[in-house]
């Protein structure tokens, strides 16, 4: 999975997590405010809490996946940069020796 795809999925999951959290908080406040509480309100709260836990687990899983994808991407980019740097140094010295040889032939 690409870092961009993982980031997009993570943002979507984060938004879902926040929405579920707000819903649970709203239902808890409603249940606390009502005297005696109703059985239907308790069921709604239980359903909402279950959805919240599921969203929380998905969000945690995506955070872990994002970290591994990011680390893999950084490792690949570092390796690629090092290879490029080695090649650049090699070409520099190759040109330097070429110029030295050319200058020696000119005299």
C-alpha positions as CSV (number, residue, x, y, z in Angstrom):
1,X,0.0,0.0,0.0
2,X,1.3,3.5,-0.9
3,X,1.9,6.0,1.8
4,X,-0.7,8.3,0.3
5,X,-3.4,5.6,0.3
6,X,-2.5,4.7,3.9
7,X,-2.7,8.4,4.9
8,X,-6.1,8.8,3.3
9,X,-7.5,5.6,5.0
10,X,-6.0,6.8,8.3
11,X,-7.8,10.2,8.0
12,X,-11.1,8.5,7.2
13,X,-10.7,6.1,10.1
14,X,-9.8,9.0,12.4
15,X,-12.9,10.9,11.4
16,X,-15.1,7.8,11.9
17,X,-13.5,7.3,15.4
18,X,-14.2,10.9,16.3
19,X,-17.8,10.6,15.2
20,X,-18.4,7.4,17.2
21,X,-16.8,9.0,20.2
22,X,-19.1,12.1,20.0
23,X,-22.1,9.8,19.6
24,X,-21.2,7.8,22.7
25,X,-20.6,10.9,24.7
26,X,-24.0,12.4,23.6
27,X,-25.8,9.2,24.5
28,X,-24.1,9.0,27.9
29,X,-25.1,12.6,28.7
30,X,-28.6,11.8,27.6
31,X,-28.7,8.7,29.8
32,X,-27.3,10.6,32.8
33,X,-29.8,13.4,32.3
34,X,-32.8,11.1,32.2
35,X,-34.3,9.9,35.4
36,X,-34.3,6.1,35.7
37,X,-33.1,5.7,32.1
38,X,-35.0,3.7,29.5
39,X,-34.2,0.3,28.3
40,X,-34.1,1.6,24.7
41,X,-31.6,4.3,25.6
42,X,-29.4,1.7,27.3
43,X,-29.5,-0.5,24.1
44,X,-28.7,2.5,21.9
45,X,-25.7,3.3,24.2
46,X,-24.5,-0.3,24.1
47,X,-24.8,-0.4,20.3
48,X,-23.0,3.0,20.1
49,X,-20.2,1.8,22.4
50,X,-19.7,-1.4,20.3
51,X,-19.4,0.7,17.2
52,X,-17.0,3.0,19.0
53,X,-14.8,0.1,20.1
54,X,-14.8,-1.3,16.5
55,X,-13.8,2.2,15.1
56,X,-11.1,2.4,17.8
57,X,-9.6,-0.9,16.9
58,X,-9.7,-0.1,13.2
59,X,-8.0,3.3,13.9
60,X,-5.3,1.6,16.0
61,X,-4.7,-1.0,13.3
62,X,-4.4,1.7,10.6
63,X,-2.0,3.7,12.8
64,X,0.2,0.7,13.1
65,X,0.0,0.0,9.4
66,X,0.8,3.7,8.6
67,X,3.9,3.5,10.8
68,X,5.1,0.4,9.0
69,X,4.4,1.8,5.6
70,X,6.1,5.1,6.5
71,X,9.1,3.2,7.9
72,X,9.3,1.1,4.8
73,X,9.1,4.2,2.6
74,X,11.8,6.0,4.5
75,X,14.0,2.9,4.3
76,X,13.6,2.7,0.6
77,X,14.2,6.4,0.0
78,X,17.3,6.3,2.2
79,X,18.7,3.4,0.3
80,X,17.8,5.0,-3.0
81,X,19.5,8.3,-2.0
82,X,22.6,6.4,-0.9
83,X,22.8,4.6,-4.2
84,X,22.4,7.9,-6.0
85,X,25.1,9.5,-3.9
86,X,27.5,6.7,-4.6
87,X,26.9,6.9,-8.3
88,X,27.3,10.7,-8.2
89,X,30.7,10.4,-6.4
90,X,31.8,7.7,-8.9
91,X,31.0,9.9,-11.9
92,X,32.7,12.9,-10.2
93,X,36.0,10.9,-9.8
94,X,35.7,9.4,-13.2
95,X,35.5,12.9,-14.8
96,X,38.3,14.1,-12.5
97,X,40.6,11.3,-13.7
98,X,39.5,11.9,-17.3
99,X,40.5,15.6,-17.0
100,X,43.8,14.7,-15.4
101,X,44.6,12.2,-18.2
102,X,43.5,14.8,-20.9
103,X,45.7,17.5,-19.3
104,X,48.7,15.2,-19.1
105,X,48.3,14.4,-22.8
106,X,48.1,18.0,-23.8
107,X,51.5,18.9,-22.4
